[in-house]
Amino acid sequence: MSVSALPVSSPDSAREVFLAAGMRLYPELGYQHLSVRLLAAEAGLSPGMFHHLFANKEAFVAEVLQRKYDAAFAELQLQVRPGRSVRENLRDALRFLAFFARAHQDWIVRVFSDAPAVAAIREFIRQYAGMRHVSLIIDLLARAERQGLLAPAAPLQRSAFLMGAILAPMLIGSRLQASGLLPDFLAASFAPQVMEDAAIVQRIDWALDVLFLEER
């Protein structure tokens, strides 16, 4: 839906309108098919205004991705609250990440499919999105180890175990199902046993039970 009816009175507001249009169009179209003409039509502004506001399409998409990620990361940080146990904070942070990944698989698929051909997207993943949420999880795990709640282990090994146990079944399974590669006997039970809230939370609890010494 175009936002051409909205008043655009300054370059800043025009920039916001273009970015909002990019948020709507990028997951559907991806980098290659997201043209300046389509963005301008969606925004109700001129292609010339786009070129005035953004260096190029690559820089624009990188800004769209950064904005999307910043909003999600701000919510993730809210899951870590003072006065609670590190396990409670870790559980809620992992739950948020899993629910976010489930709700935004279209974004995740687009970003990783576009990255090999678009330098700005690769840089966004390597230097920005690929660091912050992983660092938050690693920091929580390190805090738990300092409190004697975890056995010593390599930080990346622990975080990789959690992501593999919690997110991989959902993300990989969804792609297999979308491609018609998931066997029928698995496809029938995939959503309730892998994708639904209770299934995700159960995987989180299982994974934390394995790591946390206090539960043994």
C-alpha positions in Angstrom: 0.0 0.0 0.0 1.4 3.4 -1.0 2.0 6.1 1.5 1.6 8.8 -1.1 -1.3 10.4 0.9 1.1 11.2 3.7 2.5 14.7 3.9 6.2 14.9 3.2 7.5 18.3 4.2 11.2 17.7 4.7 14.1 15.5 3.5 14.0 13.8 6.9 10.4 12.9 6.6 10.9 11.8 2.9 13.8 9.6 4.1 11.5 7.9 6.7 8.9 7.3 4.0 11.4 5.6 1.7 12.7 3.5 4.6 9.2 2.4 5.5 8.6 1.5 1.9 11.8 -0.5 1.9 10.7 -2.4 5.1 7.6 -3.5 3.3 9.1 -4.4 -0.1 12.5 -5.9 0.7 11.4 -9.2 2.3 9.1 -9.9 -0.7 11.4 -8.7 -3.5 14.9 -9.1 -2.3 17.8 -6.9 -3.4 17.9 -7.7 -7.1 14.2 -6.9 -7.7 13.9 -3.9 -5.4 14.2 -1.1 -7.9 14.3 2.6 -7.2 11.3 2.9 -9.4 9.3 0.5 -7.2 10.5 2.1 -4.0 9.5 5.5 -5.3 6.0 4.3 -6.3 5.5 2.6 -3.0 6.6 5.8 -1.1 4.6 8.1 -3.4 7.8 10.1 -4.1 10.0 10.6 -7.0 13.1 8.5 -8.0 15.0 11.7 -8.0 14.3 12.2 -4.3 15.6 8.8 -3.6 18.9 9.6 -5.3 19.1 12.8 -3.4 18.6 11.1 0.0 20.6 7.8 -0.5 24.0 7.2 -2.0 22.7 4.2 -3.9 20.4 1.2 -3.5 23.1 -0.9 -1.7 23.4 1.8 1.0 19.7 2.1 1.2 19.1 -1.6 1.8 21.9 -1.7 4.4 20.1 1.1 6.3 16.8 -0.7 6.1 18.4 -3.9 7.5 20.1 -1.9 10.2 16.9 -0.3 11.2 15.1 -3.6 11.3 17.8 -5.2 13.4 18.1 -2.2 15.8 14.4 -2.5 16.7 14.7 -6.2 17.3 17.9 -5.8 19.3 16.3 -3.2 21.5 13.5 -5.6 22.3 16.1 -8.4 23.0 17.9 -6.2 25.5 14.6 -5.8 27.4 14.6 -9.5 28.1 17.6 -9.2 30.3 16.4 -7.6 33.5 18.2 -6.8 36.8 17.2 -8.8 39.8 16.5 -12.0 38.0 18.7 -15.1 37.7 21.0 -15.4 34.7 19.1 -18.5 33.7 15.8 -16.7 33.6 17.3 -13.9 31.5 19.0 -16.3 29.2 15.7 -18.3 28.8 13.8 -15.1 27.9 16.5 -13.9 25.5 16.6 -17.2 23.7 12.8 -17.3 23.5 12.7 -13.8 22.0 15.3 -14.7 19.4 13.5 -17.9 18.5 10.1 -16.2 18.2 11.6 -13.4 16.2 13.3 -15.8 13.8 10.0 -17.7 13.3 8.1 -14.5 12.6 10.7 -13.0 10.3 11.9 -16.0 8.3 11.2 -14.1 5.1 13.8 -11.4 6.2 16.3 -14.0 7.2 16.1 -16.0 4.0 16.4 -12.8 1.9 19.4 -11.4 3.8 21.4 -14.6 3.5 20.4 -15.3 -0.1 21.4 -11.7 -1.1 24.6 -11.5 0.9 26.9 -13.4 -1.5 26.2 -10.8 -4.2 25.9 -7.6 -2.1 28.9 -6.3 -0.2 26.9 -4.0 2.0 24.7 -6.9 3.2 27.8 -9.0 3.9 29.3 -6.2 5.9 26.1 -5.7 7.8 26.1 -9.4 8.8 29.8 -9.6 9.6 30.3 -6.3 11.4 26.9 -5.5 12.9 24.1 -8.1 13.1 26.4 -11.1 13.4 27.9 -9.7 16.5 25.5 -8.0 18.8 22.9 -10.7 19.7 25.5 -13.4 19.8 27.6 -11.3 22.1 24.6 -10.8 24.4 24.1 -14.6 24.6 27.8 -15.3 25.1 27.9 -12.6 27.9 25.0 -14.2 29.7 26.7 -17.7 29.4 29.9 -16.2 30.7 28.1 -14.7 33.7 26.6 -18.0 34.5 30.0 -19.7 34.4 31.4 -17.1 36.7 28.6 -17.9 39.1 29.5 -21.6 39.0 26.3 -22.5 37.2 28.1 -23.8 34.0 31.0 -26.1 33.6 33.9 -24.3 31.8 33.7 -24.5 28.0 34.6 -22.5 24.9 32.2 -19.6 24.6 31.4 -20.2 20.9 30.9 -23.9 21.5 28.2 -23.2 24.1 26.4 -20.5 22.0 26.5 -22.7 18.9 25.0 -25.6 20.8 22.1 -23.4 21.9 21.5 -21.9 18.5 21.7 -25.3 16.9 19.3 -26.9 19.4 16.7 -24.1 19.4 16.8 -22.4 16.0 18.2 -24.9 13.5 15.3 -27.3 13.5 12.9 -24.4 12.8 14.9 -22.6 10.2 16.3 -25.6 8.3 13.1 -27.5 8.6 11.0 -24.6 7.3 13.3 -24.3 4.2 13.0 -28.1 3.6 9.2 -27.9 3.9 9.0 -24.9 1.6 11.1 -26.7 -1.0 9.0 -29.9 -0.7 11.9 -31.9 0.6 10.5 -32.7 4.0 9.1 -36.3 4.0 5.4 -36.5 4.4 5.6 -38.3 7.8 7.6 -35.4 9.2 5.8 -32.6 7.4 2.5 -33.5 9.0 3.8 -32.9 12.5 6.4 -30.3 11.7 4.4 -27.2 12.8 3.0 -28.5 16.1 6.2 -30.3 17.1 8.8 -27.8 15.9 7.3 -24.4 15.2 4.7 -23.7 17.9 5.4 -21.8 21.0 5.4 -24.8 23.3 7.8 -26.7 21.1 10.2 -23.9 21.0 10.1 -23.3 24.7 10.6 -27.0 25.4 13.8 -27.0 23.2 15.1 -24.0 25.2 14.4 -25.7 28.5 16.0 -29.0 27.3 19.1 -27.1 26.1 19.5 -25.1 29.4 19.0 -28.3 31.4 22.0 -29.8 29.6 24.2 -26.8 30.3 23.3 -25.7 33.8 24.9 -27.7 36.5 22.3 -26.7 39.1 19.7 -28.8 37.3 21.7 -32.1 37.4 
